Amino acid sequence: MTDRPPSPLTPHATRPFPEHDREDSILATTTQLNATIENALGWRLDETTLESVLLELDRYGYLEWVTVTRRGKYVWDLSESPDRIAEAVATALVDLVQSWLGGDSDDESLSSCR
């Protein structure tokens, strides 16, 4: 099984990003995301590792890859990512709090939160 998404059906010959996507979406290549992380946090990730993480996020629906540039760089649509990730975190927190309130936890420190 491959770790890469399939190639798009029709490559964009004139521009790597379709015009309508630029207006409605937040698009970035793996390299651009890595540069942004480096600027914000001061350290650079291994690009292959970052791409593996992005592929996993794509598999779980937190972001979407939209195309591949002529140079073979994946383009990611991050438009809905903050909302999708926030919803997943909120759901996990609600489940955790419900288990604490329901007494499902064996951890004494968590039980004292009731």
N, C-alpha and C positions, 0 to 999 in steps of 0.2 A: 504494500500500500504506500502510495506516495505522500510526502509531507506538503506538497505544493497543490494549490487549487488548479483546476484545469485552465487552459488558455482560453481567452474570450473567443467567441465565434468569429467576430469581425474586428480586426485591429483598426484603430483610428489612425489613418494615414497622415492627416495634416496636423493633428494635435493629440497629445496623449490624454487630454481631458476634454470630454465633450462640452460644448458651450453651455448647454442647459444644466449640466452638473455643477459647473463652476458657480453659477448663480444661486443654486438651491442647496448645495452641499459643502461640507468641509472635507476637502480631499487632500491627501498627503501620501507621499511615497514612504517606504520604510526608512530610507536615508534622511528624508526631511523630518520624520518623527524622531529619529535618533539625534539629529542636530538640535531639535527643540528640547529634548530631554537633557542633552549636554548643556545647552544654554541655561535651562532652568535649574538643574541640579548640580552642574559642575562635573559630571562624569559621563563617559560614553559607554554605551552597552555594545557588546558584540552584536553586529548586525544580523548574523545568522540566528543567534539566540532570540533577539527581538522579533525577527520574522516568525520564528516558531511560536512565540507567545501570541503574536497577532493572528496567526492561523488558528490557534486554539480559541482565541476570543471570537474569531469569525465562526468557528464551528458551533459555538454556544450562543451565537446571535448578538454579541455585544458590539460588533462592528461588522462592516462588509467590505470585501475587496471588490473593486469595480472594473479594473482593467489592468493590463500590463503595458508599460511603456515600450517604445522601440528598443530601449536598452535593457529590457528584461526586468525592470523595477516594478514591483506591485504597487498599485494605487489603492489606498484604503479610504472608505467613506466613514468619517467619524461623526457625522451629523447627529445621529441618535445615540451615540455611545454614552455620553454623560447620563442621560435619562435612563438608558437600559441598565447601566452599571448601578446607578443609584437605586433603581427599583429592585435589583437583585440583592443589594446590601440591605435595603429596608426589609425585604421579605425574610432574609436570613435573621436579622435582628428581632423581628416580630416573632418568628418561630422560636428563637432562643429565649426571649422573655416569656413566651407562653409555656415553654418547658420548665423555666424556673418557677413560674407561678403555679404550675401544675405539679411540682415536686418531682419531676422526672430526672433531676440532676442529683448525682451522688456527691458532688464537690461541696464541702462545707462552706467555703467562701461564697459560692454562688447561692447556696441555700439561705445564707443570712441576708440576701437581698430581698427576700419575700416580705 
